[in-house]
Amino acid sequence: MENQAQAINKASCDVLVIGGGPAGTTVAPLLAEMGHKVVLLEKAHHPRFHVGESLLPANLPLFERLGVAAEVKAIGMEKWGAEFVSPHHEMSQTFQFGEAWNKSMPHAYQVKRADFDTILIRNAAKKGVEVHEGCKAKAVEFLPENAGAVIRAENDDGSQTEWTARFVVDASGRDTFLANRFQIKHRNPKHNSSAIYGHFSGARRHEGQAEGNITIFWFEHGWFWFIPMMDGITSIGMVTWPYFMKTRGERSIEQFMRDGMAMCPKLTERMSDAVLVNEIEATGNFSYVSERNHGANYMLLGDAYAFIDPVFSSGVMLAMNSGVIAAEAIDTCLKRPAEAPAALKRFDALMKHGPKEFSWFIYRVTNPIMRNFFMNPKNIFRVKEGLLSMLAGDIFGKTPIWRSILMFKTLYYLANIFQPRRAYKGWKQRQFNIRRVDDTAMNSI
């Protein structure tokens, strides 16, 4: 026991960040630039595979702020719009980001997350963050009187370190380090889906500037993403409901996904010459939320706090934005404790704002009435520009989109009133889709 105790290294810092994804690698360098001693723990070694390759135009100002804009541009496939393909409409609908309220952000990028995340974590180290890869946080103990916390971490070689930190940031993604320990993570009661995904070469893309556009294919049991990236690789994912996952039976995950693709003829056409280049992966219990996102000396950022359906590619943008607002709040808490309550209140409001605004659309996007709105957009009261701004992730700045968004919602509700049978049928279908099923089907993936 004595030798084991001696093997545990002791160290201290101002802020300890758990997780080296977009949230952690945004908050960490910003805090370091503010003069704080920051340690970042990442359980994996970069580069490592990760899903979530489609970025939004609103990410670009964040890249500039972090000083990585040129590096991201070098690895990114330009994405000028988002295409929606419905089995109930003959024509597809493409939304061009350049037609949004703010014309200064006309495009985004599609990126291989292995390359993208590596850029961000290396940037954090260059900015003065003490980065430890292959180091997994194992336990946390918060000290009395909000005096900070002790975090025990284990390296790949088995050695351990105990970090005493004034503030803890959980940016552990879907590992939800703190939410699991606090037992505050819950399935999202308003949504319930799973994802199966892989990388393919040879998938047919559009020509010209539209080559990098993301395409969303609706099908009977959910939707597919089609994300073109550099080097001829395309990310394909099937997001579906638990009841459909239960029909998998003895089929492999790959065969189940291919059978799902066969139900989507327009996607099948674009995949006729495609070849799978990695193993198909899957994740269940896709949508969740935590009861809170902060305490007196800790915060939950990005997916460590909540995860919503990725149909609008909001994940990386929300994660990085959470890092920006967290850095401002933490800096206030550490330097001006008297102002901490107000700073944390503002942080909480901004953290809830993004998921709330995106979720309103996500919960309704498979509704036939909403699908018609997407497939036949009108710009009355500038609602199309407002919708495009939301799709671009421009929801935290000063762009005056909210009157247009309110009008869009009003028109949607009026359409439901004037089409009660269709609205009721859509509501009933959604209740059927999101209902819980035997977890065996979900856990088997």
C-alpha positions in Angstrom: 0.0 0.0 0.0 2.9 2.4 0.8 4.5 1.8 -2.6 1.2 2.3 -4.3 0.6 5.6 -2.5 4.1 6.8 -3.4 3.4 6.0 -7.1 0.6 8.6 -7.2 2.0 12.0 -8.4 0.6 15.2 -7.0 0.1 18.4 -8.9 -2.1 21.5 -9.0 -3.5 23.9 -11.5 -6.1 26.7 -11.7 -8.4 24.8 -14.2 -8.5 21.2 -15.1 -10.2 20.3 -18.3 -11.4 16.7 -18.9 -11.6 15.9 -22.6 -9.7 17.0 -25.7 -12.5 17.4 -28.2 -13.8 20.8 -29.6 -15.2 22.0 -26.3 -12.1 21.3 -24.2 -9.7 22.5 -26.8 -11.6 25.8 -27.1 -12.0 26.6 -23.4 -8.4 25.6 -22.4 -6.4 27.9 -24.7 -8.7 30.8 -24.0 -8.2 30.4 -20.3 -4.4 30.0 -20.7 -4.4 33.3 -22.7 -6.2 34.9 -19.7 -3.3 34.0 -17.5 -4.6 30.8 -15.8 -2.6 27.6 -15.4 -4.7 25.0 -17.4 -4.3 21.3 -17.6 -6.1 19.2 -20.2 -6.6 15.4 -19.9 -7.5 13.4 -22.9 -8.0 9.6 -22.6 -7.0 8.9 -26.3 -4.1 9.8 -28.4 -4.7 12.2 -31.4 -5.3 11.6 -34.2 -8.3 9.4 -33.4 -11.6 8.7 -35.2 -14.6 10.6 -34.3 -18.0 11.2 -35.9 -19.5 14.7 -36.3 -17.6 15.9 -39.4 -20.0 18.6 -40.6 -19.3 22.2 -39.4 -21.4 25.3 -39.6 -20.5 28.8 -40.9 -20.7 30.1 -37.3 -17.7 28.0 -36.5 -15.4 30.1 -38.8 -15.2 33.2 -36.4 -14.3 30.7 -33.6 -11.4 29.4 -35.7 -10.2 32.9 -36.2 -10.4 33.6 -32.5 -8.4 30.4 -31.7 -5.9 31.1 -34.5 -6.5 27.9 -36.4 -8.5 29.2 -39.4 -5.7 28.5 -42.0 -5.1 25.0 -40.7 -8.8 24.1 -40.7 -9.1 25.5 -44.2 -6.3 23.3 -45.4 -8.0 20.1 -44.3 -11.6 21.1 -45.0 -14.0 20.4 -47.8 -15.9 23.7 -48.4 -19.6 23.4 -47.6 -21.7 26.1 -49.2 -25.1 24.7 -48.5 -27.3 21.9 -47.0 -29.5 19.7 -49.2 -32.7 18.0 -48.1 -34.1 15.0 -50.0 -37.6 13.8 -49.1 -39.2 10.6 -50.4 -42.5 12.6 -50.6 -41.2 15.3 -52.9 -39.9 15.0 -56.4 -37.3 17.7 -56.1 -34.6 18.2 -53.5 -34.2 21.5 -51.7 -30.8 23.1 -51.1 -30.3 25.9 -48.6 -27.4 28.2 -49.5 -25.7 29.7 -46.4 -24.9 32.9 -48.4 -28.6 33.7 -48.5 -28.9 34.0 -44.7 -29.3 37.3 -42.9 -25.6 37.6 -42.4 -23.9 37.4 -45.8 -20.3 37.4 -44.3 -20.5 33.6 -43.5 -21.4 32.0 -46.8 -19.7 28.6 -46.2 -18.4 26.1 -43.7 -16.3 23.0 -43.9 -16.7 19.2 -43.7 -13.7 17.7 -41.9 -12.3 14.4 -40.9 -12.5 14.8 -37.1 -9.2 12.9 -36.6 -7.4 15.8 -38.4 -9.6 18.6 -37.1 -9.4 17.6 -33.4 -5.7 17.1 -33.7 -5.3 20.7 -34.9 -7.3 22.0 -31.9 -5.5 20.0 -29.3 -2.0 20.9 -30.7 -3.1 24.5 -30.7 -4.1 24.3 -27.1 -0.6 23.0 -26.2 1.0 25.9 -28.3 -1.1 28.4 -26.3 0.4 27.2 -23.0 -2.1 24.5 -22.0 -0.5 21.5 -20.3 -1.9 18.7 -22.4 -1.8 15.0 -21.3 -2.9 12.5 -23.9 -3.5 8.9 -23.0 -4.6 10.1 -19.6 -8.1 9.2 -18.3 -9.9 10.9 -15.4 -11.0 8.2 -13.0 -12.4 10.0 -10.0 -13.2 13.4 -8.6 -13.7 14.7 -5.1 -15.0 18.2 -4.6 -13.5 20.0 -1.5 -15.5 21.7 1.2 -16.5 25.3 1.0 -16.1 25.4 -2.8 -12.3 25.2 -2.4 -11.9 23.3 -5.7 -11.6 19.6 -6.4 -9.1 16.7 -6.5 -9.2 14.7 -9.7 -7.4 11.3 -10.0 -6.2 10.4 -13.4 -4.5 7.3 -14.8 -2.1 7.2 -17.7 -1.8 4.5 -20.3 1.3 3.1 -18.5 -0.7 2.7 -15.3 0.9 5.6 -13.4 -1.5 7.9 -11.6 -1.7 11.6 -10.8 -3.9 13.5 -8.4 -4.6 17.1 -9.6 -5.8 19.7 -7.2 -7.7 22.3 -9.2 -9.6 25.4 -8.4 -12.1 24.8 -11.2 -13.1 21.6 -13.1 -14.4 21.6 -16.7 -16.1 18.5 -18.0 -15.6 18.4 -21.7 -15.6 14.6 -21.9 -18.2 14.4 -24.6 -20.5 11.4 -24.6 -18.5 9.9 -21.7 -20.4 12.5 -19.5 -17.8 12.2 -16.7 -19.4 14.5 -14.1 -23.1 13.9 -15.1 -22.6 10.2 -14.6 -21.0 10.7 -11.2 -23.7 13.2 -10.1 -26.4 10.9 -11.6 -27.9 13.9 -13.4 -27.9 12.5 -17.0 -31.2 11.5 -18.4 -32.6 10.4 -21.7 -34.1 13.3 -23.6 -37.9 12.7 -23.0 -38.7 14.6 -26.2 -36.4 12.7 -28.5 -34.9 9.2 -28.8 -32.7 7.9 -31.6 -29.6 5.9 -32.5 -26.9 6.3 -35.1 -25.0 3.9 -37.3 -22.2 5.3 -39.5 -19.1 4.7 -41.6 -16.7 6.2 -44.1 -16.9 5.3 -47.8 -14.9 6.1 -50.9 -16.4 6.5 -54.4 -19.8 7.9 -53.3 -21.2 10.1 -56.1 -21.1 13.8 -55.2 -22.5 16.9 -56.8 -20.4 18.9 -59.2 -18.8 22.3 -58.8 -19.3 24.3 -55.7 -22.0 21.9 -54.5 -19.5 19.0 -54.2 -19.0 19.6 -50.5 -22.7 20.2 -49.5 -24.1 18.0 -46.8 -27.2 16.1 -47.9 -30.0 14.9 -45.6 -32.0 12.0 -46.9 -35.3 11.3 -45.1 -36.6 7.7 -45.2 -39.4 5.9 -43.5 -37.5 5.1 -40.3 -35.4 8.3 -39.8 -32.8 10.0 -41.9 -29.3 9.6 -43.4 -26.4 12.0 -43.5 -24.1 12.3 -46.5 -21.0 14.3 -45.7 -18.4 14.7 -48.4 -14.8 15.2 -47.1 -11.3 15.6 -48.5 -9.5 12.7 -50.3 -12.7 11.3 -51.8 -14.0 10.1 -48.4 -17.7 10.5 -47.6 -19.2 10.0 -44.2 -22.6 8.2 -44.3 -24.8 7.8 -41.2 -28.2 6.4 -40.5 -30.1 8.0 -37.6 -33.1 6.0 -36.7 -35.7 5.2 -34.0 -35.4 2.5 -31.3 -38.3 0.5 -32.7 -36.5 0.1 -36.0 -33.2 -0.8 -34.2 -35.1 -3.6 -32.6 -35.8 -5.2 -36.1 -32.1 -5.7 -36.6 -32.2 -9.3 -35.3 -29.1 -11.3 -36.1 -27.9 -9.0 -38.9 -24.5 -7.4 -38.5 -24.5 -3.6 -37.9 -23.1 -3.2 -41.4 -25.8 -5.3 -43.1 -28.4 -3.5 -41.1 -27.2 -0.2 -42.3 -27.0 -1.4 -45.9 -30.5 -2.7 -45.7 -31.6 0.7 -44.4 -29.8 2.4 -47.3 -31.7 0.2 -49.7 -34.9 1.7 -48.4 -33.7 5.1 -49.6 -33.5 4.9 -53.4 -32.0 8.4 -54.0 -29.2 7.6 -51.5 -28.7 4.2 -53.1 -28.1 5.9 -56.5 -25.3 7.9 -55.1 -23.8 4.9 -53.3 -23.8 2.6 -56.3 -20.0 2.6 -56.7 -19.1 3.3 -53.0 -16.7 1.2 -51.0 -16.6 1.0 -47.2 -13.2 2.0 -46.0 -13.6 1.4 -42.2 -15.7 -0.6 -39.8 -19.3 0.5 -39.3 -19.8 2.0 -35.9 -22.9 2.7 -33.9 -24.2 4.5 -30.8 -27.4 4.1 -28.9 -29.3 6.3 -26.5 -28.4 9.2 -28.8 -30.2 12.1 -27.2 -29.8 13.1 -23.6 -29.6 16.0 -21.3 -28.2 16.7 -17.8 -30.1 18.4 -15.0 -27.6 21.2 -14.7 -24.5 22.5 -16.5 -22.5 24.0 -13.7 -21.9 24.3 -10.0 -19.8 26.7 -7.9 -16.5 25.3 -9.2 -17.3 23.1 -12.2 -18.9 23.2 -15.6 -20.3 20.7 -18.1 -19.6 21.7 -21.8 -20.8 20.5 -25.1 -21.9 16.8 -25.2 -20.9 16.4 -21.6 -24.0 18.5 -20.8 -26.4 17.5 -23.5 -26.6 15.9 -26.9 -29.3 16.6 -29.5 -30.0 14.9 -32.8 -27.3 15.9 -35.3 -29.6 16.6 -38.3 -28.5 20.3 -38.4 -24.8 19.7 -37.7 -24.9 21.8 -34.6 -22.7 19.6 -32.4 -19.2 21.1 -33.0 -20.5 24.7 -33.1 -22.4 24.3 -29.8 -19.4 22.6 -28.2 -16.9 25.3 -29.3 -19.3 28.1 -28.3 -19.7 26.5 -24.9 -16.0 26.7 -24.5 -16.0 30.4 -25.3 -18.7 31.4 -22.9 -17.2 29.0 -20.3 -13.8 30.7 -20.5 -15.4 34.1 -19.8 -17.4 32.8 -16.9 -14.5 30.9 -15.3 -12.2 33.8 -15.6 -14.7 35.9 -13.7 -15.2 33.3 -11.0 -11.4 33.0 -10.4 -10.5 36.6 -10.6 -13.6 38.4 -9.3 -15.4 35.9 -7.0 -18.0 38.5 -6.0 -19.3 38.5 -9.6 -19.3 34.7 -10.0 -23.1 34.2 -9.4 -24.0 36.6 -12.2 -21.4 35.1 -14.5 -22.6 31.6 -13.9 -26.2 32.7 -14.4 -25.3 34.1 -17.8 -23.3 31.0 -18.7 -26.3 28.8 -17.8 -28.7 30.9 -20.0 -26.4 30.8 -23.0 -25.7 27.0 -22.6 -29.4 26.3 -22.7 -30.1 28.7 -25.6 -28.4 26.8 -28.4 -30.0 23.3 -27.7 -33.4 24.9 -27.1 -33.4 26.8 -30.5 -32.1 23.8 -32.5 -34.4 21.3 -30.7 -37.6 23.1 -31.6 -36.8 22.3 -35.2 -35.3 18.9 -34.6 -38.4 17.7 -32.7 -40.6 18.7 -35.7 -38.4 18.1 -38.7 -40.0 14.7 -39.6 -43.5 16.1 -39.3 -45.1 16.2 -42.8 -46.2 19.8 -42.3 -42.7 20.9 -41.3 -41.2 18.8 -44.1 -43.3 20.8 -46.6 -42.0 24.0 -45.0 -38.4 22.8 -45.6 -39.0 21.5 -49.1 -41.0 24.6 -50.2 -39.5 27.5 -48.3 -41.0 31.0 -48.7 -39.2 34.2 -47.6 -42.4 36.1 -46.4 -41.4 38.2 -43.4 -37.8 37.0 -44.2 -38.5 33.6 -42.6 -36.3 31.8 -45.1 -33.4 34.1 -44.2 -34.1 33.5 -40.5 -34.2 29.7 -41.0 -30.9 29.8 -43.0 -29.3 31.8 -40.2 -30.3 29.1 -37.8 -29.0 26.4 -40.1 -25.7 28.4 -40.3 -25.5 28.4 -36.5 -25.8 32.2 -36.3 -27.9 32.2 -33.1 -25.5 33.8 -30.5 -24.5 37.0 -32.2 -26.3 40.2 -33.0 -27.9 39.2 -36.3 -31.6 40.2 -35.9 -33.2 36.8 -36.8 -35.6 36.3 -34.0 -38.6 38.1 -35.4 -38.3 36.0 -38.5 -37.9 32.8 -36.5 -41.0 33.7 -34.4 -42.9 34.3 -37.6 -41.7 30.9 -39.0 -43.0 29.2 -35.9 -46.3 31.1 -36.0 -46.8 30.0 -39.7 -46.1 26.4 -38.7 -48.6 26.5 -35.8 -51.2 28.1 -38.1 -50.6 25.3 -40.7 -51.2 22.7 -38.0 -54.5 24.5 -37.0 -55.7 24.5 -40.6 -54.6 20.9 -41.2 -55.7 19.2 -38.0 -56.0 15.7 -39.3 -52.5 15.8 -40.8 -51.1 17.5 -37.7 -52.6 14.8 -35.4 -51.3 12.0 -37.6 -47.8 13.6 -37.5 -48.0 13.9 -33.7 -49.1 10.3 -33.3 -46.3 9.1 -35.6 -43.8 11.0 -33.5 -45.0 9.5 -30.3 -44.6 6.1 -31.9 -41.1 6.9 -33.1 -39.7 8.2 -29.8 -41.3 5.6 -27.5 -38.9 3.5 -25.4 -38.4 -0.1 -26.4 -36.6 -3.0 -24.8 -33.1 -1.7 -24.2 -31.6 -5.0 -25.3 -31.9 -3.9 -28.9 -30.1 -0.6 -28.1 -27.4 -2.1 -25.9 -26.5 -4.7 -28.5 -25.0 -2.0 -30.7 
